[in-house]
Each structure stands twice: as structure tokens, then as C-alpha cells.
């Protein structure tokens, strides 16, 4: 009787632990865009396949398979391990939890079916006397599936790939049909290594003063994200559709353009972002300019000449307006007379072709925001939005969440939130803003920058060196970029006692609570997803 109870507990615990682990593995697969090659790359770098908890699972699995391990001991050992690990999994908190979309549900159900078949096969292949021993074999099989959860998820995705392609094609064709039914719709693409989401929001705010405008929400910047926006949000009365276009591989932007057929496009930046997949800055340039290359002869390209890899790229297929803040030579639109005030920023937009000037005020700060506004203004003027409506919209612009937004919180702290997708240019601007906050201690909290390929260490070292002169306390989170940032802080002359390496953001918050006082300013620079530690 006791053995029966232990075996039943072992089976139930093994099943619960397996389900929790499959959800976690699926979450990571989802964060890698359901792309098997990215998921495998993450597995090889993260060490998740050889983590201590998984190694312990393998040890228990092989131990209970040995002939000298009695069924009672085997069931008890599996049960104890599965219960402890299941509790650990259920207590975990993730920055981006699993979104149980229909695709995720299909993968999860398939993974559970594969695990059930593996359990049934184990019971049939290794028949034991009595159902108690059979339950133990079943628990062992599910423990094995737990240990190989990554392979189970990859196998599930592979088995479902023909179905997913058919479903995606159906949705794609439906979105293409909707777009074709709106020949008067102006589609404007926005892309760039960074700044595209913010520029999209600013452009939408300005154009909405004159047009019925829709933009892709959040970070819906993939082909499927655009397809979903078209099918669920685009209405017959919309006049302008602003499409954010992201890319991690050559051809990604061309694929979106083939669907939406943009009339206009803004390229906000070409920099060392996603170099792990692009390999070279030239590939980044070629991919971002897939948007410009896709524009019709009567269309319009608006590009940011502050970036060398944009300034040196000739555009011959379409009218091209170049804008710049820090390198005005050769630009068609420039920002002059920039004034930073406690209320925000005032500056003048100058259109060089005819000398036209437009004085603007905004609550936003930072050169990156002026640049993003400038690109949006150039496109808006080309579309005939009057100056007074542009000025009205710019004055009411809100900072996009987690992108150099500034707010005061209870306790007298000023928070500079630049936690989304840090990059070399944006992080430098954020440090400049922090440096100007001299009312109290200036505190930096950062895990550094990611996806910079072979330049990862050096760019994070340079970031640390600049930070040394811009902050009074540096809290370095995690291990991914710790060595590089600490080296940069040391090179920049940061006192050792002012540097606080911590393992997690929870520890960083604890240090902040013990350190910060009213009047201090805190910069959150980047927030790595769960796929980085």
C-alpha cells in the first residue's frame, strides 16, 4: 500500500514538474521568436542544458535505472526531486512571461502528447510485474522528458511547422487582401538600428492632427506582427498606416515591404545592433535600406544623416530628405538653437531648401529625442501637415515608455527610465542626461548592452568608461557584461567603493534602497530579457 502511494505521488509530481518545465522551455523558445536556430544558439550560450538542476535530474534518472535501485526507492527519489523542482519553477518570476497564444498552445499540447507517448512506450518496452512498477517506469519516462525538455519543444515545433506555414500563409493572404482593398492608403515604414519605435510614435502623433492614422502597436515590427495589425486594427477610414519594421537578418524588412508596399520610409539609424546575426555593419546598412529600395518612384525617403552608414549611402530610386542634429552638413533638415530647460527642450527646425524655420517646444529631453522629432517633422511637412498643427502635436508629445523617460517618484527620487533595448548611441545620450542632474547623487543601474557581436566587450567597456564621469554610483547587474563594464569604470577613474556589482535586478533594488536619498537621480539603462543573465 505504501509503495502504491509513493508511486502515484511520483507519477503526479513528475507530470507536474514536466508540465512546468515545458512551459519554461516554450517561453524561451517564444522569446527567441519561435526560431529553432536562435533557440539552439541561446541554449549553447546560456548553459541551460547543463544547469545544476538539470544535471541533478539526469543523475536521478540514471540512478533509478540501475538494477540495484528498488522500485520503492526509485519512486521516492523521483517524487522528491520532482516536487522540489516543481516548487522552484512555480516560484520563478520572469520579465516577459509566456504569452499563451494559439501557436504556443499548439506547441504545448504537442509537447505533452509527445511526453505521453514516451511514457506509454516506456511502459510497453519495459514491462514490469504489477501496476506499481509500471507507475514507477512512467515516472522515470516523464523525468527523462523533463531532462530533455528543450528537445521536446524543438521536436514539437518541427512537427507543427507545415501547419504553421499554412496558417501563416492564410493570415498573410488575408492581410494582403485588406491592403489591396484600400488603394488610397499611404503606408509609411519606419526602421533603424534604434529610434524606430519612438519615431513611429512621434510621427503618429503629428500626422493624427490631419489624417486618420494607424500605427503598428508596441513592438509589432515583424511580418507576422504587421499581418496581425492589418487584420485586427486597420479600418477602411484609415488614411495613413505607419509600420515599424524590425530586422535581425538580411531580407526581414524586404519581406514586410513586399506585403505593405510602402509609399514612404524613415531610416532612423544604422549602428552596431544585432551584430550576432548580421555579422557586419554593412549587412545592417543593406537591410535597413531595403525599406528605401522598396519605395516607388513617387515616394519619399527620410534618413538620418547623423550616422556615417546612412550619410555615405546614396539614394537614387526615390526622392530623399536627409535630417541631422550633430552633423548638419549635407542635411536637408537640421535642428538649431537647441535650449534645454527644466520644462523640456526648445529648438528650431530649419528646412534648407527654402530656409523655412519652425520653432518647436517639447517636454522631452536628449539629442536622440530631437533627432526622432526631426525625422517625423520632415515626413509630416512633406505630407502637408501645417506648421501650427506640427507645433501643437510636438508640444504634447509623451515620452515612449522605457525610452529615456523622466519621472519623479515618492521619496524625492528622479528616475530616468531608458530600460528598453540599450544601444551605444542611446546609452551615451542617457549618460549625458544623467550627468546634467547635479542636485544629488547620480546612480546608474545597468546590465550593459547586448547583441553587439564581436564588438560586445569593447562597446560595453567604452560605455563603462563614459559612465565613470557621469555618475557617482554604478550598480552593474548580472554577469553577461560585468567584466567589460567594470574594466571601463576602472579606466574612467571610478572609485572602487562607488561600484556595486550585483547578481540580479532584485539585488540592485536592495542596494538602491540602502543608498538613495531625496534629490538623487537614478538611470535605468537597459533591462536584459530572460534569455540573458
LUMVEX-550517 format. One line per field, with one value per residue (C-alpha): residue in three letters; x negated, y negated, z. Coordinates in Angstrom, 2 decimals, always signed. Example, Ala and Ser with C-alpha at 12.3 -4.5 7.8 and 13.67 -1.06 7.14 Angstrom:
BEGIN
rest (ALA  SER)
x (-12.30  -13.67)
y (+4.50  +1.06)
z (+7.80  +7.14)
REM end
This chain:
BEGIN
rest (UNK  UNK  UNK  UNK  UNK  UNK  UNK  UNK  UNK  UNK  UNK  UNK  UNK  UNK  UNK  UNK  UNK  UNK  UNK  UNK  UNK  UNK  UNK  UNK  UNK  UNK  UNK  UNK  UNK  UNK  UNK  UNK  UNK  UNK  UNK  UNK  UNK  UNK  UNK  UNK  UNK  UNK  UNK  UNK  UNK  UNK  UNK  UNK  UNK  UNK  UNK  UNK  UNK  UNK  UNK  UNK  UNK  UNK  UNK  UNK  UNK  UNK  UNK  UNK  UNK  UNK  UNK  UNK  UNK  UNK  UNK  UNK  UNK  UNK  UNK  UNK  UNK  UNK  UNK  UNK  UNK  UNK  UNK  UNK  UNK  UNK  UNK  UNK  UNK  UNK  UNK  UNK  UNK  UNK  UNK  UNK  UNK  UNK  UNK  UNK  UNK  UNK  UNK  UNK  UNK  UNK  UNK  UNK  UNK  UNK  UNK  UNK  UNK  UNK  UNK  UNK  UNK  UNK  UNK  UNK  UNK  UNK  UNK  UNK  UNK  UNK  UNK  UNK  UNK  UNK  UNK  UNK  UNK  UNK  UNK  UNK  UNK  UNK  UNK  UNK  UNK  UNK  UNK  UNK  UNK  UNK  UNK  UNK  UNK  UNK  UNK  UNK  UNK  UNK  UNK  UNK  UNK  UNK  UNK  UNK  UNK  UNK  UNK  UNK  UNK  UNK  UNK  UNK  UNK  UNK  UNK  UNK  UNK  UNK  UNK  UNK  UNK  UNK  UNK  UNK  UNK  UNK  UNK  UNK  UNK  UNK  UNK  UNK  UNK  UNK  UNK  UNK  UNK  UNK  UNK  UNK  UNK  UNK  UNK  UNK  UNK  UNK  UNK  UNK  UNK  UNK  UNK  UNK  UNK  UNK  UNK  UNK  UNK  UNK  UNK  UNK  UNK  UNK  UNK  UNK  UNK  UNK  UNK  UNK  UNK  UNK  UNK  UNK  UNK  UNK  UNK  UNK  UNK  UNK  UNK  UNK  UNK  UNK  UNK  UNK  UNK  UNK  UNK  UNK  UNK  UNK  UNK  UNK  UNK  UNK  UNK  UNK  UNK  UNK  UNK  UNK  UNK  UNK  UNK  UNK  UNK  UNK  UNK  UNK  UNK  UNK  UNK  UNK  UNK  UNK  UNK  UNK  UNK  UNK  UNK  UNK  UNK  UNK  UNK  UNK  UNK  UNK  UNK  UNK  UNK  UNK  UNK  UNK  UNK  UNK  UNK  UNK  UNK  UNK  UNK  UNK  UNK  UNK  UNK  UNK  UNK  UNK  UNK  UNK  UNK  UNK  UNK  UNK  UNK  UNK  UNK  UNK  UNK  UNK  UNK  UNK  UNK  UNK  UNK  UNK  UNK  UNK  UNK  UNK  UNK  UNK  UNK  UNK  UNK  UNK  UNK  UNK  UNK  UNK  UNK  UNK  UNK  UNK  UNK  UNK  UNK  UNK  UNK  UNK  UNK  UNK  UNK  UNK  UNK  UNK  UNK  UNK  UNK  UNK  UNK  UNK  UNK  UNK  UNK  UNK  UNK  UNK  UNK  UNK  UNK  UNK  UNK  UNK  UNK  UNK  UNK  UNK  UNK  UNK  UNK  UNK  UNK  UNK  UNK  UNK  UNK  UNK  UNK  UNK  UNK  UNK  UNK  UNK  UNK  UNK  UNK  UNK  UNK  UNK  UNK  UNK  UNK  UNK  UNK  UNK  UNK  UNK  UNK  UNK  UNK  UNK  UNK  UNK  UNK  UNK  UNK  UNK  UNK  UNK  UNK  UNK  UNK  UNK  UNK  UNK  UNK  UNK  UNK  UNK  UNK  UNK  UNK  UNK  UNK  UNK  UNK  UNK  UNK  UNK  UNK  UNK  UNK  UNK  UNK  UNK  UNK  UNK  UNK  UNK  UNK  UNK  UNK  UNK  UNK  UNK  UNK  UNK  UNK  UNK  UNK  UNK  UNK  UNK  UNK  UNK  UNK  UNK  UNK  UNK  UNK  UNK  UNK  UNK  UNK  UNK  UNK  UNK  UNK  UNK  UNK  UNK  UNK  UNK  UNK  UNK  UNK  UNK  UNK  UNK  UNK  UNK  UNK  UNK  UNK  UNK  UNK  UNK  UNK  UNK  UNK  UNK  UNK  UNK  UNK  UNK  UNK  UNK  UNK  UNK  UNK  UNK  UNK  UNK  UNK  UNK  UNK  UNK  UNK  UNK  UNK  UNK  UNK  UNK  UNK  UNK  UNK  UNK  UNK  UNK  UNK  UNK  UNK  UNK  UNK  UNK  UNK  UNK  UNK)
x (+0.00  -2.80  -4.64  -1.48  -1.01  -4.67  -4.47  -1.29  -2.87  -5.98  -3.93  -1.86  -4.92  -6.87  -3.96  -3.57  -7.31  -7.40  -4.49  -6.14  -9.47  -7.87  -6.17  -9.50  -11.28  -8.44  -8.72  -12.37  -11.53  -8.91  -11.40  -13.65  -10.83  -9.97  -13.16  -14.97  -18.40  -18.14  -16.86  -19.75  -22.17  -20.67  -20.94  -24.63  -25.38  -23.10  -24.25  -20.62  -21.08  -23.81  -22.35  -22.72  -19.02  -19.00  -22.19  -20.58  -17.61  -19.91  -21.63  -18.29  -17.16  -20.21  -20.36  -16.82  -17.60  -20.33  -19.41  -20.26  -17.75  -14.48  -11.15  -10.24  -13.48  -13.25  -9.68  -10.56  -13.66  -11.78  -8.93  -11.19  -13.19  -10.11  -8.30  -11.31  -11.95  -8.27  -8.10  -11.21  -9.66  -6.35  -8.12  -10.12  -9.27  -10.05  -10.39  -8.48  -6.25  -4.97  -2.18  +0.15  +1.04  +2.71  -0.68  -2.09  +0.92  +0.37  -3.29  -2.47  +0.23  -2.07  -4.88  -2.54  -1.34  -4.95  -5.66  -2.55  -3.61  -7.12  -5.63  -3.38  -6.29  -8.46  -5.77  -5.37  -9.09  -9.97  -7.09  -7.20  -5.25  -2.35  -1.00  -3.13  -6.33  -4.59  -3.84  -7.49  -8.55  -6.08  -7.51  -11.01  -9.96  -8.49  -11.62  -13.57  -11.29  -11.89  -15.66  -15.23  -12.52  -14.37  -14.44  -10.75  -9.86  -12.06  -10.55  -7.04  -7.81  -9.30  -6.25  -3.95  -5.98  -3.90  -0.71  -2.21  -3.27  +0.25  +1.80  -0.68  -0.09  +3.65  +3.27  +0.71  +3.01  +5.90  +3.79  +2.68  +6.34  +7.27  +4.40  +5.28  +8.84  +7.50  +5.63  +5.72  +3.89  +0.47  -1.88  -4.99  -7.68  -9.96  -13.14  -16.57  -19.01  -17.43  -14.93  -12.30  -9.65  -9.96  -9.94  -6.87  -5.01  -6.03  -5.06  -1.70  -1.01  -1.86  -0.06  +3.03  +3.54  +4.58  +5.07  +6.83  +3.68  +2.89  -0.48  -1.66  -1.33  -4.07  -6.93  -4.86  -7.71  -7.88  -5.96  -3.51  -3.13  -2.22  +0.16  +1.92  +2.19  +3.72  +6.24  +7.31  +6.90  +6.78  +10.14  +11.46  +11.40  +7.65  +5.63  +2.09  +0.60  -2.74  -4.59  -7.55  -9.96  -12.42  -15.10  -17.64  -18.53  -19.03  -15.70  -13.47  -12.50  -12.08  -9.59  -7.46  -7.70  -6.51  -3.34  -2.55  -4.13  -5.19  -4.96  -7.38  -10.05  -12.16  -15.56  -16.45  -19.86  -22.39  -24.59  -26.11  -22.85  -22.12  -25.64  -25.46  -23.10  -24.11  -27.88  -28.90  -27.72  -27.49  -24.85  -22.95  -23.08  -21.90  -19.00  -17.76  -17.89  -15.70  -12.90  -14.26  -14.94  -11.30  -9.78  -8.04  -9.44  -6.91  -7.58  -9.74  -12.68  -13.65  -17.02  -19.17  -22.46  -23.99  -25.02  -28.01  -26.50  -23.45  -25.30  -27.53  -24.59  -23.41  -19.69  -18.77  -15.44  -13.30  -13.25  -15.36  -15.37  -18.25  -18.00  -20.68  -21.31  -25.02  -26.27  -24.19  -26.45  -24.73  -21.36  -18.07  -16.55  -18.57  -17.87  -19.33  -19.22  -18.66  -17.80  -17.38  -15.16  -13.57  -10.35  -11.96  -13.57  -13.15  -14.72  -14.27  -13.71  -15.33  -14.42  -17.49  -15.81  -13.91  -15.21  -11.86  -12.09  -9.76  -10.28  -9.23  -8.89  -8.71  -8.67  -11.22  -14.97  -18.01  -19.51  -18.02  -14.51  -15.25  -16.55  -13.44  -11.15  -13.14  -12.63  -8.91  -8.59  -10.32  -7.85  -4.86  -5.76  -6.13  -2.59  -1.24  -0.67  -0.57  -3.26  -0.83  +0.54  -3.01  -3.98  -0.79  -1.47  -5.19  -4.41  -2.17  -4.41  -4.79  -7.97  -7.60  -7.77  -11.25  -12.91  -14.68  -11.53  -11.97  -9.65  -9.67  -8.62  -7.64  -10.68  -12.08  -13.92  -14.15  -14.01  -15.44  -13.97  -15.96  -15.44  -14.38  -16.98  -20.07  -22.46  -25.80  -24.35  -21.27  -23.17  -25.72  -22.91  -21.25  -24.53  -24.75  -21.28  -22.28  -25.47  -23.48  -21.47  -23.60  -21.04  -22.08  -23.82  -23.69  -23.11  -23.43  -21.80  -22.68  -23.46  -25.09  -24.27  -23.68  -23.69  -26.78  -28.70  -32.49  -32.24  -30.30  -33.18  -34.74  -31.48  -30.48  -33.96  -33.57  -30.14  -31.68  -34.47  -31.95  -29.73  -32.64  -32.46  -28.65  -27.58  -28.51  -27.45  -27.40  -25.37  -26.35  -23.72  -24.43  -27.49  -26.88  -28.76  -30.20  -33.87  -33.70  -31.78  -33.98  -37.07  -35.61  -34.69  -38.23  -39.71  -37.48  -38.75  -35.61  -36.45  -36.18  -33.84  -31.38  -30.99  -28.45  -28.32  -25.11  -23.64  -20.10  -17.80  -16.25  -19.67  -20.15  -16.88  -18.03  -21.29  -19.33  -17.01  -20.01  -21.86  -19.45  -18.08  -15.72  -17.17  -19.11  -18.71  -18.61  -19.24  -17.98  -19.96  -18.69  -16.85  -18.01  -15.31  -15.19  -17.39  -20.36  -21.77)
y (+0.00  -2.42  -1.63  -2.29  -5.70  -6.61  -5.55  -7.56  -10.62  -10.15  -9.99  -13.07  -15.04  -14.05  -15.10  -18.47  -19.14  -18.18  -20.50  -23.41  -22.81  -22.52  -25.88  -27.41  -25.95  -27.14  -30.62  -30.78  -29.42  -32.16  -34.83  -33.59  -34.30  -30.58  -30.25  -26.99  -28.32  -31.22  -28.89  -26.49  -29.42  -30.57  -27.05  -26.85  -30.22  -30.12  -26.78  -25.89  -22.35  -21.77  -23.76  -22.27  -21.45  -19.69  -17.77  -16.66  -15.46  -13.40  -11.93  -10.88  -9.50  -7.29  -6.28  -4.87  -2.91  -0.89  +2.74  +2.35  -0.53  +0.94  -0.38  -1.92  -3.88  -4.87  -6.19  -8.11  -9.67  -10.77  -12.13  -14.18  -15.61  -16.45  -18.13  -20.27  -21.32  -21.97  -24.29  -26.11  -26.53  -27.80  -30.42  -31.85  -35.34  -36.29  -39.70  -38.51  -35.57  -33.05  -34.50  -31.57  -32.43  -29.92  -28.95  -28.48  -26.34  -24.12  -23.60  -22.96  -20.40  -18.64  -18.53  -16.99  -14.42  -13.51  -13.10  -10.93  -8.73  -8.46  -7.34  -4.77  -3.47  -3.08  -1.08  +1.22  +1.61  +2.29  +4.37  +4.87  +7.14  +5.20  +1.75  +0.23  +0.95  -0.30  -3.61  -3.92  -3.33  -6.01  -8.46  -7.65  -8.32  -11.71  -12.57  -11.80  -14.10  -16.79  -16.45  -16.75  -19.44  -21.59  -18.73  -18.02  -21.65  -21.69  -18.41  -19.77  -22.92  -20.85  -18.56  -21.59  -23.58  -22.55  -23.52  -26.82  -27.70  -27.09  -29.15  -32.00  -31.97  -32.18  -35.18  -36.80  -36.47  -37.90  -40.93  -41.41  -41.33  -44.01  -46.26  -45.80  -46.92  -50.30  -51.80  -55.30  -54.23  -55.84  -53.36  -54.76  -52.38  -53.24  -51.27  -51.70  -50.06  -52.16  -55.01  -53.46  -52.84  -56.35  -57.95  -55.89  -57.26  -60.86  -60.58  -59.10  -61.94  -64.60  -63.04  -62.40  -66.17  -65.94  -62.29  -59.19  -57.35  -53.83  -52.57  -49.09  -48.81  -48.06  -46.24  -44.62  -45.00  -41.58  -40.36  -38.42  -41.39  -43.60  -40.94  -40.83  -44.64  -44.78  -42.01  -43.23  -47.01  -48.51  -50.07  -51.44  -55.01  -54.98  -57.27  -56.62  -53.38  -53.70  -50.40  -49.77  -47.38  -45.38  -43.02  -40.56  -39.03  -40.21  -40.21  -40.73  -44.28  -43.42  -40.75  -43.33  -45.75  -43.06  -42.88  -46.53  -48.28  -51.47  -54.89  -56.50  -55.43  -56.75  -55.25  -56.42  -54.81  -52.32  -51.10  -48.02  -46.39  -42.65  -42.07  -38.49  -37.75  -40.46  -39.89  -43.22  -46.83  -46.69  -43.99  -46.18  -49.05  -46.92  -45.53  -48.89  -50.34  -47.52  -49.90  -52.73  -50.38  -49.22  -52.70  -53.72  -56.44  -58.97  -58.08  -59.70  -58.53  -60.40  -59.29  -60.28  -61.70  -61.75  -58.14  -57.56  -54.43  -56.46  -59.56  -57.53  -55.56  -57.10  -57.01  -57.21  -55.45  -57.94  -61.47  -61.53  -64.05  -63.84  -65.16  -65.70  -67.21  -66.75  -66.63  -69.22  -69.37  -67.72  -67.51  -68.93  -69.30  -70.41  -71.38  -74.67  -76.89  -73.92  -75.02  -72.62  -73.95  -72.48  -72.23  -70.32  -71.43  -74.24  -74.10  -75.33  -73.05  -74.52  -73.32  -74.23  -74.09  -77.33  -78.47  -77.79  -77.74  -76.23  -76.85  -73.89  -73.18  -69.74  -68.27  -65.70  -65.88  -64.39  -64.71  -61.37  -62.75  -65.88  -63.65  -61.46  -64.51  -65.99  -62.91  -62.87  -66.60  -66.18  -63.45  -65.41  -68.56  -66.52  -65.22  -68.74  -68.99  -72.73  -74.15  -75.12  -71.57  -70.16  -72.55  -71.68  -67.93  -68.21  -70.27  -67.45  -64.51  -62.00  -60.04  -56.46  -54.13  -52.85  -55.11  -57.94  -58.88  -61.02  -60.99  -61.81  -59.13  -59.20  -59.77  -62.58  -60.44  -61.32  -58.22  -58.21  -55.11  -54.01  -50.33  -49.24  -47.88  -49.86  -50.73  -52.57  -55.89  -55.94  -54.85  -57.63  -60.19  -58.78  -59.16  -62.77  -63.42  -61.76  -63.79  -67.03  -66.05  -67.66  -68.11  -64.92  -61.61  -60.24  -56.48  -54.18  -50.73  -48.66  -45.17  -46.70  -46.23  -43.01  -41.57  -43.53  -40.57  -40.80  -44.42  -43.42  -43.70  -46.86  -48.81  -47.90  -48.87  -52.27  -52.61  -51.95  -54.47  -57.20  -56.26  -56.84  -60.58  -60.78  -59.02  -58.85  -55.23  -52.44  -49.30  -46.64  -43.91  -40.28  -38.65  -38.97  -42.27  -42.66  -42.26  -44.78  -47.43  -47.10  -47.47  -50.62  -52.09  -51.41  -53.01  -56.04  -56.52  -55.41  -54.77  -51.10  -51.84  -53.52  -50.36  -47.77  -44.52  -42.56  -39.32  -40.49  -43.49  -42.49  -42.90  -46.18  -47.49  -46.48  -48.40  -51.37  -51.43  -51.44  -54.11  -56.61  -59.71  -62.53  -64.62  -61.74  -60.69  -57.06  -55.95  -52.51  -51.73  -48.55  -45.58  -42.28  -39.76  -36.31  -34.94  -36.85  -36.74)
z (+0.00  +0.93  -2.29  -4.30  -2.69  -3.24  -6.89  -7.51  -5.87  -8.01  -11.22  -10.37  -9.24  -12.35  -14.57  -12.79  -12.97  -16.65  -17.47  -15.64  -17.36  -20.81  -20.21  -19.24  -22.29  -24.52  -23.01  -24.00  -27.46  -27.80  -26.69  -29.48  -31.98  -32.41  -34.47  -33.86  -34.83  -32.35  -29.66  -30.18  -30.11  -26.82  -25.40  -26.30  -24.67  -21.65  -20.26  -19.56  -20.83  -18.23  -15.34  -11.86  -11.54  -14.91  -14.10  -10.85  -12.89  -15.12  -12.06  -10.57  -13.95  -14.47  -10.80  -10.80  -13.97  -12.25  -11.38  -7.68  -7.22  -5.83  -7.09  -3.72  -3.56  -7.25  -6.89  -3.72  -5.25  -8.38  -6.28  -4.01  -6.89  -8.96  -6.05  -5.11  -8.72  -9.43  -6.41  -7.69  -11.13  -9.77  -7.65  -10.55  -11.84  -15.43  -17.06  -20.11  -19.14  -21.64  -23.77  -24.36  -27.96  -30.23  -31.62  -28.13  -27.22  -30.24  -29.35  -25.69  -26.48  -28.97  -26.38  -23.81  -26.36  -27.19  -23.46  -23.01  -25.94  -24.49  -21.18  -22.86  -24.94  -21.82  -20.05  -23.07  -23.75  -20.12  -18.77  -15.02  -12.75  -11.28  -11.89  -9.10  -11.01  -14.16  -12.46  -11.50  -15.11  -16.21  -13.68  -14.93  -18.53  -17.64  -15.70  -18.86  -20.87  -18.25  -18.70  -22.49  -22.44  -24.98  -27.47  -26.84  -27.64  -30.75  -31.95  -31.36  -33.35  -36.19  -36.36  -36.43  -38.97  -42.05  -40.23  -39.02  -42.56  -43.85  -41.06  -41.54  -45.29  -44.77  -42.45  -44.79  -47.79  -45.79  -44.78  -48.41  -49.50  -46.94  -48.04  -51.71  -50.95  -49.75  -52.74  -51.22  -48.05  -47.53  -45.91  -44.21  -42.99  -40.07  -39.48  -37.94  -35.56  -32.82  -32.50  -34.77  -32.10  -30.68  -34.15  -35.04  -32.01  -32.72  -36.39  -35.47  -33.02  -35.61  -38.59  -36.50  -36.43  -40.09  -41.04  -39.72  -38.75  -37.54  -36.37  -35.52  -31.72  -29.21  -30.84  -33.59  -36.07  -37.73  -40.76  -38.61  -36.26  -39.22  -40.54  -37.19  -37.08  -40.56  -39.89  -36.43  -36.45  -39.96  -40.89  -44.23  -42.89  -42.16  -44.44  -43.20  -41.88  -40.05  -39.99  -37.71  -39.43  -37.36  -38.59  -37.27  -40.63  -44.19  -46.05  -42.99  -43.97  -47.65  -46.59  -44.75  -47.69  -50.10  -48.01  -47.27  -50.33  -48.51  -50.16  -47.70  -45.28  -42.41  -41.56  -38.05  -37.53  -38.80  -35.98  -34.34  -33.27  -33.70  -34.99  -33.74  -36.62  -39.12  -38.62  -40.24  -40.15  -43.95  -43.65  -41.17  -43.65  -46.57  -44.53  -43.22  -46.72  -48.02  -46.99  -49.15  -52.06  -51.94  -52.29  -55.55  -57.80  -56.49  -52.86  -50.19  -48.09  -44.91  -43.50  -40.52  -41.78  -38.28  -38.90  -41.17  -42.70  -43.72  -44.88  -47.23  -48.71  -51.97  -52.79  -56.48  -56.80  -54.88  -53.51  -50.35  -47.49  -45.03  -41.48  -38.83  -35.42  -34.75  -38.38  -40.27  -43.32  -46.28  -44.50  -45.78  -42.31  -39.26  -35.65  -34.45  -31.35  -29.03  -25.49  -22.59  -19.80  -16.66  -18.69  -21.57  -24.82  -27.36  -30.81  -34.37  -37.36  -40.46  -43.97  -46.00  -49.43  -48.80  -45.41  -43.75  -39.93  -37.35  -33.64  -31.50  -27.79  -26.22  -22.75  -23.92  -23.37  -25.07  -28.52  -29.52  -28.98  -31.01  -33.81  -33.73  -33.77  -36.65  -38.84  -38.04  -38.82  -42.20  -43.18  -41.83  -43.75  -46.94  -46.32  -45.94  -42.20  -41.31  -39.04  -36.28  -36.09  -36.00  -33.19  -31.27  -31.53  -30.65  -27.54  -26.29  -27.11  -24.31  -23.84  -25.01  -22.02  -21.11  -23.68  -21.83  -19.92  -16.80  -13.81  -10.11  -7.66  -3.97  -1.82  -3.93  -6.48  -10.15  -12.37  -15.89  -17.50  -20.54  -19.95  -23.44  -25.85  -24.92  -27.73  -27.97  -29.17  -26.95  -23.84  -24.33  -24.60  -21.48  -19.58  -20.73  -19.31  -16.02  -15.90  -16.02  -12.92  -10.22  -7.44  -5.62  -6.18  -9.72  -9.69  -12.70  -12.76  -15.84  -17.15  -20.25  -23.92  -25.85  -29.39  -30.43  -31.85  -31.75  -30.52  -27.41  -24.93  -26.33  -26.64  -23.09  -21.88  -23.60  -22.01  -18.58  -19.22  -20.08  -17.14  -14.76  -15.43  -15.49  -12.30  -8.63  -8.06  -10.66  -9.95  -12.51  -12.84  -13.80  -15.28  -19.03  -19.44  -15.95  -16.84  -19.70  -17.74  -14.65  -16.82  -18.38  -14.99  -13.80  -16.93  -16.39  -12.84  -10.96  -7.29  -6.37  -3.47  -5.86  -7.99  -6.83  -8.85  -8.13  -9.45  -10.25  -10.53  -7.21  -5.56  -7.43  -5.98  -2.49  -2.96  -4.30  -1.28  +1.06  -0.93  -2.49  -0.80  -1.74  -4.57  -6.15  -9.79  -10.95  -14.53  -15.52  -18.66  -20.32  -18.84  -20.29  -21.20  -19.61  -22.39  -20.93  -17.40)
REM end
